[in-house]
Amino acid sequence: MTTITDRAGLGCMGMSGAYGPSDEAESIATIREALDGGITLLDTGDFYGMGHNELLIARALDGRDRAAVRLSVKFGAQRGPDGAWLGYDARPAAVKTAAAYSLNRLRADHIDVYRPARLDSQVPIEAAIPPTCRELGIAVTAYGVLSRGLLSDSFQPGRTPAPGDVRGRFPRFNAENATHNAGLVQALRQIAQRREATVAELAFAWVVAQGEDVIPLIGARRRDQLAEATRGLELTLSAQELAEIERAVPAGAVAGER
């Protein structure tokens, strides 16, 4: 496998049913391969699979040096017994409770990065996030690099989502929007092909080019997806190529809310 550095994190959400059924053995193998290749940041959420994702990560880390891994956990999302979204809660008391449960599921004595999954309108923040992070020298993790699989050579508008695949509810994937967005993907594919790369590889290369303080999360649940993203991390784009990508998919060009 291509050597990867500590320049990205592994987003583990897809391993817990968000995009349909997944293979637990393959998920664990993917986590371990990422760690073996140099990735040290594992990104999860206490609501991914109703705690399943944290339990999965604990299994993958069994017998490994915990100090060599950075666990990033998102909290605050409230879900019902059927998985329905109930809202967000980032009150101090709720945070303490959520952290205690996460530590238990992860079989860990600490969490390296702990943050709300979304901003809670009832709990104000102090300042604008990106400028403050750069001022303080704090890195930003970029998730959804492939826009839930939209930016990939496998994206096909009109394809029926698998049972349990949350993308069936997302506006970007409905029939009309998906057809429009497929045209944007095709424009990116033409740029990628000149570099003998895939659309996904191009997407990761673009994120890496945004600055050393921007850490892309690889949302892989299989080892082949991990390998593809890794190739993108190692792809250097020229200023001309970056400008071409911006012209192909300008801000606001994607149809449908994320």
GIVENJO-V626940 format. One record per pair of residues at least 24 apart in sequence whose ideal C-beta (glycine too) atoms are under 10 Angstrom apart, sorted by sequence separation. I is the first residue (numbers start at 1). J is the second residue. If there is no record, write none. Layout:
BEGIN
i = [I:I]
j = [J:J]
END
This chain:
BEGIN
i = [10:74:75:148:149:157:158:204:208:9:10:31:35:48:73:90:147:148:157:200:204:207:208:8:27:31:34:35:48:73:75:90:94:113:115:147:155:156:157:203:204:205:206:207:208:209:10:18:22:42:43:44:45:46:47:75:89:90:150:155:201:204:205:208:209:16:24:28:31:32:36:40:41:42:43:44:45:46:47:74:88:90:95:113:150:157:200:201:204:205:208:209:4:10:15:16:27:28:31:32:35:40:41:42:43:44:45:46:47:48:50:73:88:90:91:94:199:200:201:203:204:205:206:208:209:4:8:9:10:11:12:13:18:22:27:30:31:32:35:39:40:41:42:43:44:45:46:47:50:73:88:90:151:155:198:201:202:204:205:209:7:8:9:10:11:12:13:16:17:18:28:29:39:40:41:42:43:45:46:47:50:71:87:88:89:90:91:92:150:155:197:198:200:201:204:205:206:1:4:5:6:7:8:9:10:11:12:13:16:17:24:27:28:32:45:47:71:73:88:90:91:150:153:200:201:205:209:210:1:3:4:5:6:8:9:10:11:12:15:16:17:27:28:31:35:46:50:73:87:88:89:90:151:152:198:199:201:202:209:3:4:5:6:7:9:10:11:13:14:15:16:22:28:35:49:87:88:89:147:150:151:155:197:198:201:1:2:3:4:5:6:13:16:17:18:24:71:73:87:88:90:150:197:202:206:1:12:13:16:17:24:47:75:153:205:206:209:11:12:15:16:71:147:151:152:205:15:16:31:47:73:147:151:197:14:16:69:71:72:73:74:75:76:77:78:153:196:202:206:13:16:66:71:72:73:74:75:76:77:153:192:195:197:205:206:12:15:16:66:70:71:72:73:74:75:76:77:151:195:12:15:66:70:71:72:73:74:75:76:195:203:66:67:69:70:71:72:74:76:192:195:202:206:12:66:73:74:76:154:155:12:15:61:62:153:154:155:58:61:152:153:154:191:195:203:10:54:58:61:76:151:152:153:194:12:54:57:58:59:151:152:153:54:55:56:57:58:150:151:152:192:51:54:55:57:58:191:194:47:51:54:55:57:149:151:152:46:53:54:55:151:46:51:52:53:54:146:150:151:191:192:51:54:146:190:191:46:51:145:151:46:147:188:191:45:146:187:188:191:44:145:146:187:190:191:46:145:189:12:46:187:188:9:11:13:44:145:146:187:188:10:44:142:145:186:187:9:145:185:6:42:184:185:142:183:184:17:142:183:184:187:44:46:142:181:48:72:74:184:185:42:43:45:47:140:146:149:183:184:41:42:46:140:145:148:154:184:40:41:45:139:142:143:144:145:146:181:183:139:140:141:142:143:144:145:146:152:180:181:139:140:141:142:143:145:146:180:181:138:139:140:141:142:143:144:153:180:181:137:139:141:143:149:152:179:180:134:177:178:177:178:134:146:176:177:133:134:176:177:83:133:174:146:172:174:83:130:146:172:173:130:145:171:172:171:172:146:170:171:172:145:170:171:170:41:43:151:41:43:151:9:150:150:147:150:148:147:144:19:9:11:13:18:19:11:13:9:11:8:9:11:8:9:11:14:14:8:20:21:19:20:21:22:19:20:21:72:20:21:17:19:20:72:17:18:19:20:17:18:19:20:17:18:19:20:17:18:19:14:14:13:43:41:43:42:43:41:43:41:39:39:34:34:33:39:30:31:33:34:37:30:31:33:37:39:30:32:39:30:31:34:38:27:29:30:33:37:27:29:30:33:39:26:27:30:31:34:8:26:27:30:34:24:26:29:30:33:23:26:8:22:23:8:19:22:7:18:19:18:13:15:7:11:12:14:15:16:9:11:12:13:14:15:7:8:9:10:11:12:14:15:7:8:9:10:11:12:13:14:6:7:8:9:10:11:12:8:9:10:11:10:14:4:10:8:11:10:8:1:4:8:4:7:2:8:1:2:4:5:8:1:4:7:3:4:7:2:5:1:2:4:5:4:2:3:2]
j = [34:98:99:172:173:181:182:228:232:34:35:56:60:73:98:115:172:173:182:225:229:232:233:34:53:57:60:61:74:99:101:116:120:139:141:173:181:182:183:229:230:231:232:233:234:235:37:45:49:69:70:71:72:73:74:102:116:117:177:182:228:231:232:235:236:44:52:56:59:60:64:68:69:70:71:72:73:74:75:102:116:118:123:141:178:185:228:229:232:233:236:237:33:39:44:45:56:57:60:61:64:69:70:71:72:73:74:75:76:77:79:102:117:119:120:123:228:229:230:232:233:234:235:237:238:34:38:39:40:41:42:43:48:52:57:60:61:62:65:69:70:71:72:73:74:75:76:77:80:103:118:120:181:185:228:231:232:234:235:239:38:39:40:41:42:43:44:47:48:49:59:60:70:71:72:73:74:76:77:78:81:102:118:119:120:121:122:123:181:186:228:229:231:232:235:236:237:33:36:37:38:39:40:41:42:43:44:45:48:49:56:59:60:64:77:79:103:105:120:122:123:182:185:232:233:237:241:242:34:36:37:38:39:41:42:43:44:45:48:49:50:60:61:64:68:79:83:106:120:121:122:123:184:185:231:232:234:235:242:37:38:39:40:41:43:44:45:47:48:49:50:56:62:69:83:121:122:123:181:184:185:189:231:232:235:36:37:38:39:40:41:48:51:52:53:59:106:108:122:123:125:185:232:237:241:37:48:49:52:53:60:83:111:189:241:242:245:48:49:52:53:108:184:188:189:242:53:54:69:85:111:185:189:235:53:55:108:110:111:112:113:114:115:116:117:192:235:241:245:53:56:106:111:112:113:114:115:116:117:193:232:235:237:245:246:53:56:57:107:111:112:113:114:115:116:117:118:192:236:54:57:108:112:113:114:115:116:117:118:237:245:109:110:112:113:114:115:117:119:235:238:245:249:56:110:117:118:120:198:199:57:60:106:107:198:199:200:104:107:198:199:200:237:241:249:57:101:105:108:123:198:199:200:241:60:102:105:106:107:199:200:201:103:104:105:106:107:199:200:201:241:101:104:105:107:108:241:244:98:102:105:106:108:200:202:203:98:105:106:107:203:99:104:105:106:107:199:203:204:244:245:105:108:200:244:245:101:106:200:206:102:203:244:247:102:203:244:245:248:102:203:204:245:248:249:105:204:248:72:106:247:248:70:72:74:105:206:207:248:249:72:106:204:207:248:249:72:208:248:70:106:248:249:207:248:249:83:208:249:250:253:111:114:210:249:117:141:143:253:254:112:113:115:117:210:216:219:253:254:112:113:117:211:216:219:225:255:112:113:117:211:214:215:216:217:218:253:255:212:213:214:215:216:217:218:219:225:253:254:213:214:215:216:217:219:220:254:255:213:214:215:216:217:218:219:228:255:256:213:215:217:219:225:228:255:256:211:254:255:255:256:213:225:255:256:213:214:256:257:164:214:255:228:254:256:166:213:229:255:256:214:229:255:256:256:257:232:256:257:258:232:257:258:258:139:141:249:141:143:254:113:254:256:254:258:258:258:258:148:139:141:143:148:149:142:144:141:143:141:142:144:142:143:145:148:149:145:161:162:161:162:163:164:162:163:164:215:164:165:162:164:165:217:163:164:165:166:164:165:166:167:165:166:167:168:166:167:168:165:166:166:215:215:217:217:218:217:219:218:217:218:218:220:220:226:218:220:222:223:226:220:221:223:227:229:221:223:230:222:223:226:230:220:222:223:226:230:221:223:224:227:233:221:222:225:226:229:204:222:223:226:230:221:223:226:227:230:221:224:207:221:222:208:219:222:208:219:221:221:217:219:212:216:217:219:220:221:215:217:218:219:220:221:214:215:216:217:218:219:221:222:215:216:217:218:219:220:221:222:215:216:217:218:219:220:221:218:219:220:221:221:225:218:226:226:229:229:229:223:226:230:227:230:226:232:226:227:229:230:233:227:230:233:230:231:234:230:233:230:231:233:234:234:233:234:234]
END
